[in-house]
Amino acid sequence: MSIQDIIEGKKHWRAHQARVKALPPDYRIVYQEMQRYLFKVGPVDLAEGPLLPGIVDFFEEGVTTGKGVLELIGTDVAAFCDGLIKDSPTYADAYQEAGRADPVD
């Protein structure tokens, strides 16, 4: 990874965070909880993948239509997040796969 890639990545992340800060407070709080949860259990490609920006897109659309954040995702934030990543490889999956490898005698 070059210095230019790192700089571009930081620009994208700052722009993403600016979009999050522009959300209404209830949406912002739920997004931050989702982000925290996803960084703990989340998919391997979370940082550079489309999931987090997609959540912001979804939330911005909810704001535009006048819906509350819990109307969009329900009251169980973790279950909603689990549904988003159910078919994505996670670090937990990678760890389990590494543990299943047969030991060499």
N, C-alpha and C positions, 0 to 999 in steps of 0.2 A: 504494500500500500504506500503510495507516494504522499508527499506533503500536500500536494494539490488535492488528492482524494480526501485527506483528513480535513482540509479547509472546506471543501465542498460539503462534506458530511456535517460539519458544524453549522454551516449556513442553512442547510436543510433542517437540521434539528432546531435551530433558533426560530426559523420561520414556522415550523410545526408548533413550537411552544407559544409563539405569538398567537396562533390560531386558537390554541387551548385557552389562553388568557382572555381572549375575546368572547368566550362562551359565558352565558349567565352563570352565576355562582353555583347553583345546584348541579348543572351539567359539569362544571369544572371540577367540583368535588367528586362526583361519580367517576369522571374520566381519570382523575388522579388515583382513585382507589383501584380502578381497573388496571391502570398502568403499573401500579405497585404489585398487584396480584400477578399480572402477566410477566413482569420481570422476575418474579419468584419461580413460577411454574412454566413459563411460556415457551413458545416455539423457538427453535434454534435461530431462525432468521428474523426475530422480532425487531432488532435495532434497524435493520435496513430493509425490512419487508413492508408490505402494504397494509398490515393490520392496524397499526396505530393511526396512520393518516385516514384509513377507512372508517375508523371509529369517529374521528373528528368530523369527517364528511357526514356520517350518519347523524351525529349530534347536531351539526349545523342545519341539516334538513329538518330535524325535529323542532329546533328553535323556530325555523321559518314557518312551520305548520302550526306552531303554538302549542305543541304537546309538551307535557312535563317529562323529565328524563326517565322517571320510573314507569311512565306509560309506555315508553319505548322498550325498556330492557327488563322490566319487572323489578321485584324487590330483592331478588337474590343475585347480587352482582357477580359472585364467583361462579354460579351456575351459568349465567349469561356468557361469561368469559370462557368457561369450559366448552360451551357450545361453539364458540368461535374458533377454538383451537383443536377441536376433537379429532380432526384428520391431519393435524400438523405434527411432525416429529418434535418432541420436546427434549430438554436436557435430561429430564427424568427417564425418558425412553432410552436415550443414549446410554445413560448410566446402567439401566437394567440390562440392556443388550451387552454391555461390556462385562457385566457380572455373569451372564449366561455362557460366556465363552468357555469351552472345555479347557481345563488346565493341561498343560503339556507335561508329560511324565519324563 
